[in-house]
Amino acid sequence: MKKAQTQALAFPIQQESANEGLKSWALVELYGHARIVGHVMADPIELPGTIRVDVPDLLKNGDVVRKGFTRYFGKGAIYSLTPCDEDTVRKMLPMVDGAPSRPYHLTEEY
């Protein structure tokens, strides 16, 4: 097999129809140093021109630690979007809560 054919098989391109936007589990990085993970849908019917992120429940030992939620973002707010699988999203959930970054306050100890 030729090298170009091998690379094509290793990274298959998903074809999307003209009316169907991106639908994928992903890590979404936003301007302002915020990050969110979940199932992403571009241009949802209810709010065209945005990105919808459905964050699943955060589970620990079968109990819901943090209830899932949905957020919408304008496309200009997104710095980076990294598609991944659902298992990866669930592993990132404890560390990536979707909250905006918080300012750091230095104390006199520093």
Secondary structure, DSSP 8 states (H G I E B T S, - for coil): --HHHHHHHHS------TT---EEEEEEEETTTEEEEEEEEES-TTSTTEEEEEE--EEETTEEEE--EEEEEEGGGEEEEEEE-HHHHHHHTTT------------TT-
